[in-house]
Amino acid sequence: MKQGYQPLTLIDRLCSIINFKTETGSKPFLIENEPQQLICAFNEDITDADLVFKRGNYSIAVKGLRQ
């Protein structure tokens, strides 16, 4: 996340690809050596996220921003 928007672009692409295989649930991703967790949520609300980006068929949730 420190390198601008690159990680978000990557997670956005991963969520989009995963969306072809799943319609519900969520898939978490960790950034190496970082406390943040990125989650692709498909038709599921992530209520404990620090930040949520809504997309057409999924949401990208970020946890671990507040420490």
MODELLER restraints for C-alpha pairs under 7 A, 6 or more apart:
rsr = mdl.restraints
at = mdl.atoms
rsr.add(forms.Gaussian(group=physical.xy_distance, feature=features.Distance(at['CA:1:A'], at['CA:7:A']), mean=5.95, stdev=0.5))
rsr.add(forms.Gaussian(group=physical.xy_distance, feature=features.Distance(at['CA:15:A'], at['CA:40:A']), mean=5.52, stdev=0.5))
rsr.add(forms.Gaussian(group=physical.xy_distance, feature=features.Distance(at['CA:23:A'], at['CA:42:A']), mean=5.73, stdev=0.5))
rsr.add(forms.Gaussian(group=physical.xy_distance, feature=features.Distance(at['CA:23:A'], at['CA:43:A']), mean=6.80, stdev=0.5))
rsr.add(forms.Gaussian(group=physical.xy_distance, feature=features.Distance(at['CA:24:A'], at['CA:42:A']), mean=4.65, stdev=0.5))
rsr.add(forms.Gaussian(group=physical.xy_distance, feature=features.Distance(at['CA:24:A'], at['CA:43:A']), mean=5.22, stdev=0.5))
rsr.add(forms.Gaussian(group=physical.xy_distance, feature=features.Distance(at['CA:24:A'], at['CA:44:A']), mean=6.59, stdev=0.5))
rsr.add(forms.Gaussian(group=physical.xy_distance, feature=features.Distance(at['CA:25:A'], at['CA:41:A']), mean=6.07, stdev=0.5))
rsr.add(forms.Gaussian(group=physical.xy_distance, feature=features.Distance(at['CA:25:A'], at['CA:42:A']), mean=5.38, stdev=0.5))
rsr.add(forms.Gaussian(group=physical.xy_distance, feature=features.Distance(at['CA:25:A'], at['CA:43:A']), mean=6.84, stdev=0.5))
rsr.add(forms.Gaussian(group=physical.xy_distance, feature=features.Distance(at['CA:25:A'], at['CA:44:A']), mean=6.05, stdev=0.5))
rsr.add(forms.Gaussian(group=physical.xy_distance, feature=features.Distance(at['CA:26:A'], at['CA:39:A']), mean=6.53, stdev=0.5))
rsr.add(forms.Gaussian(group=physical.xy_distance, feature=features.Distance(at['CA:26:A'], at['CA:40:A']), mean=5.39, stdev=0.5))
rsr.add(forms.Gaussian(group=physical.xy_distance, feature=features.Distance(at['CA:26:A'], at['CA:41:A']), mean=4.28, stdev=0.5))
rsr.add(forms.Gaussian(group=physical.xy_distance, feature=features.Distance(at['CA:26:A'], at['CA:42:A']), mean=5.85, stdev=0.5))
rsr.add(forms.Gaussian(group=physical.xy_distance, feature=features.Distance(at['CA:27:A'], at['CA:39:A']), mean=5.55, stdev=0.5))
rsr.add(forms.Gaussian(group=physical.xy_distance, feature=features.Distance(at['CA:27:A'], at['CA:40:A']), mean=5.16, stdev=0.5))
rsr.add(forms.Gaussian(group=physical.xy_distance, feature=features.Distance(at['CA:27:A'], at['CA:41:A']), mean=6.63, stdev=0.5))
rsr.add(forms.Gaussian(group=physical.xy_distance, feature=features.Distance(at['CA:28:A'], at['CA:37:A']), mean=6.72, stdev=0.5))
rsr.add(forms.Gaussian(group=physical.xy_distance, feature=features.Distance(at['CA:28:A'], at['CA:38:A']), mean=5.70, stdev=0.5))
rsr.add(forms.Gaussian(group=physical.xy_distance, feature=features.Distance(at['CA:28:A'], at['CA:39:A']), mean=4.20, stdev=0.5))
rsr.add(forms.Gaussian(group=physical.xy_distance, feature=features.Distance(at['CA:28:A'], at['CA:40:A']), mean=6.34, stdev=0.5))
rsr.add(forms.Gaussian(group=physical.xy_distance, feature=features.Distance(at['CA:29:A'], at['CA:37:A']), mean=5.85, stdev=0.5))
rsr.add(forms.Gaussian(group=physical.xy_distance, feature=features.Distance(at['CA:29:A'], at['CA:38:A']), mean=5.08, stdev=0.5))
rsr.add(forms.Gaussian(group=physical.xy_distance, feature=features.Distance(at['CA:29:A'], at['CA:39:A']), mean=6.02, stdev=0.5))
rsr.add(forms.Gaussian(group=physical.xy_distance, feature=features.Distance(at['CA:30:A'], at['CA:36:A']), mean=6.62, stdev=0.5))
rsr.add(forms.Gaussian(group=physical.xy_distance, feature=features.Distance(at['CA:30:A'], at['CA:37:A']), mean=4.90, stdev=0.5))
rsr.add(forms.Gaussian(group=physical.xy_distance, feature=features.Distance(at['CA:30:A'], at['CA:38:A']), mean=6.30, stdev=0.5))
rsr.add(forms.Gaussian(group=physical.xy_distance, feature=features.Distance(at['CA:31:A'], at['CA:37:A']), mean=6.82, stdev=0.5))
rsr.add(forms.Gaussian(group=physical.xy_distance, feature=features.Distance(at['CA:35:A'], at['CA:64:A']), mean=5.83, stdev=0.5))
rsr.add(forms.Gaussian(group=physical.xy_distance, feature=features.Distance(at['CA:36:A'], at['CA:62:A']), mean=6.80, stdev=0.5))
rsr.add(forms.Gaussian(group=physical.xy_distance, feature=features.Distance(at['CA:36:A'], at['CA:63:A']), mean=5.58, stdev=0.5))
rsr.add(forms.Gaussian(group=physical.xy_distance, feature=features.Distance(at['CA:36:A'], at['CA:64:A']), mean=4.46, stdev=0.5))
rsr.add(forms.Gaussian(group=physical.xy_distance, feature=features.Distance(at['CA:36:A'], at['CA:65:A']), mean=6.28, stdev=0.5))
rsr.add(forms.Gaussian(group=physical.xy_distance, feature=features.Distance(at['CA:37:A'], at['CA:62:A']), mean=5.77, stdev=0.5))
rsr.add(forms.Gaussian(group=physical.xy_distance, feature=features.Distance(at['CA:37:A'], at['CA:63:A']), mean=5.08, stdev=0.5))
rsr.add(forms.Gaussian(group=physical.xy_distance, feature=features.Distance(at['CA:37:A'], at['CA:64:A']), mean=6.28, stdev=0.5))
rsr.add(forms.Gaussian(group=physical.xy_distance, feature=features.Distance(at['CA:38:A'], at['CA:60:A']), mean=6.83, stdev=0.5))
rsr.add(forms.Gaussian(group=physical.xy_distance, feature=features.Distance(at['CA:38:A'], at['CA:61:A']), mean=5.74, stdev=0.5))
rsr.add(forms.Gaussian(group=physical.xy_distance, feature=features.Distance(at['CA:38:A'], at['CA:62:A']), mean=4.75, stdev=0.5))
rsr.add(forms.Gaussian(group=physical.xy_distance, feature=features.Distance(at['CA:38:A'], at['CA:63:A']), mean=6.50, stdev=0.5))
rsr.add(forms.Gaussian(group=physical.xy_distance, feature=features.Distance(at['CA:39:A'], at['CA:60:A']), mean=5.57, stdev=0.5))
rsr.add(forms.Gaussian(group=physical.xy_distance, feature=features.Distance(at['CA:39:A'], at['CA:61:A']), mean=4.99, stdev=0.5))
rsr.add(forms.Gaussian(group=physical.xy_distance, feature=features.Distance(at['CA:39:A'], at['CA:62:A']), mean=6.40, stdev=0.5))
rsr.add(forms.Gaussian(group=physical.xy_distance, feature=features.Distance(at['CA:40:A'], at['CA:58:A']), mean=6.78, stdev=0.5))
rsr.add(forms.Gaussian(group=physical.xy_distance, feature=features.Distance(at['CA:40:A'], at['CA:59:A']), mean=5.90, stdev=0.5))
rsr.add(forms.Gaussian(group=physical.xy_distance, feature=features.Distance(at['CA:40:A'], at['CA:60:A']), mean=4.87, stdev=0.5))
rsr.add(forms.Gaussian(group=physical.xy_distance, feature=features.Distance(at['CA:40:A'], at['CA:61:A']), mean=6.55, stdev=0.5))
rsr.add(forms.Gaussian(group=physical.xy_distance, feature=features.Distance(at['CA:41:A'], at['CA:58:A']), mean=5.56, stdev=0.5))
rsr.add(forms.Gaussian(group=physical.xy_distance, feature=features.Distance(at['CA:41:A'], at['CA:59:A']), mean=5.12, stdev=0.5))
rsr.add(forms.Gaussian(group=physical.xy_distance, feature=features.Distance(at['CA:41:A'], at['CA:60:A']), mean=6.24, stdev=0.5))
rsr.add(forms.Gaussian(group=physical.xy_distance, feature=features.Distance(at['CA:42:A'], at['CA:57:A']), mean=6.73, stdev=0.5))
rsr.add(forms.Gaussian(group=physical.xy_distance, feature=features.Distance(at['CA:42:A'], at['CA:58:A']), mean=4.68, stdev=0.5))
rsr.add(forms.Gaussian(group=physical.xy_distance, feature=features.Distance(at['CA:42:A'], at['CA:59:A']), mean=6.64, stdev=0.5))
rsr.add(forms.Gaussian(group=physical.xy_distance, feature=features.Distance(at['CA:43:A'], at['CA:58:A']), mean=6.43, stdev=0.5))
rsr.add(forms.Gaussian(group=physical.xy_distance, feature=features.Distance(at['CA:46:A'], at['CA:61:A']), mean=6.87, stdev=0.5))
rsr.add(forms.Gaussian(group=physical.xy_distance, feature=features.Distance(at['CA:49:A'], at['CA:61:A']), mean=5.82, stdev=0.5))
rsr.add(forms.Gaussian(group=physical.xy_distance, feature=features.Distance(at['CA:49:A'], at['CA:62:A']), mean=5.63, stdev=0.5))
rsr.add(forms.Gaussian(group=physical.xy_distance, feature=features.Distance(at['CA:49:A'], at['CA:63:A']), mean=4.98, stdev=0.5))
rsr.add(forms.Gaussian(group=physical.xy_distance, feature=features.Distance(at['CA:50:A'], at['CA:62:A']), mean=5.78, stdev=0.5))
rsr.add(forms.Gaussian(group=physical.xy_distance, feature=features.Distance(at['CA:50:A'], at['CA:63:A']), mean=5.28, stdev=0.5))
rsr.add(forms.Gaussian(group=physical.xy_distance, feature=features.Distance(at['CA:50:A'], at['CA:65:A']), mean=6.29, stdev=0.5))
rsr.add(forms.Gaussian(group=physical.xy_distance, feature=features.Distance(at['CA:51:A'], at['CA:61:A']), mean=5.79, stdev=0.5))
rsr.add(forms.Gaussian(group=physical.xy_distance, feature=features.Distance(at['CA:51:A'], at['CA:62:A']), mean=5.14, stdev=0.5))
rsr.add(forms.Gaussian(group=physical.xy_distance, feature=features.Distance(at['CA:52:A'], at['CA:59:A']), mean=6.66, stdev=0.5))
rsr.add(forms.Gaussian(group=physical.xy_distance, feature=features.Distance(at['CA:52:A'], at['CA:60:A']), mean=5.63, stdev=0.5))
rsr.add(forms.Gaussian(group=physical.xy_distance, feature=features.Distance(at['CA:52:A'], at['CA:61:A']), mean=4.39, stdev=0.5))
rsr.add(forms.Gaussian(group=physical.xy_distance, feature=features.Distance(at['CA:52:A'], at['CA:62:A']), mean=6.28, stdev=0.5))
rsr.add(forms.Gaussian(group=physical.xy_distance, feature=features.Distance(at['CA:53:A'], at['CA:59:A']), mean=5.55, stdev=0.5))
rsr.add(forms.Gaussian(group=physical.xy_distance, feature=features.Distance(at['CA:53:A'], at['CA:60:A']), mean=5.00, stdev=0.5))
rsr.add(forms.Gaussian(group=physical.xy_distance, feature=features.Distance(at['CA:53:A'], at['CA:61:A']), mean=6.37, stdev=0.5))
rsr.add(forms.Gaussian(group=physical.xy_distance, feature=features.Distance(at['CA:54:A'], at['CA:60:A']), mean=6.49, stdev=0.5))
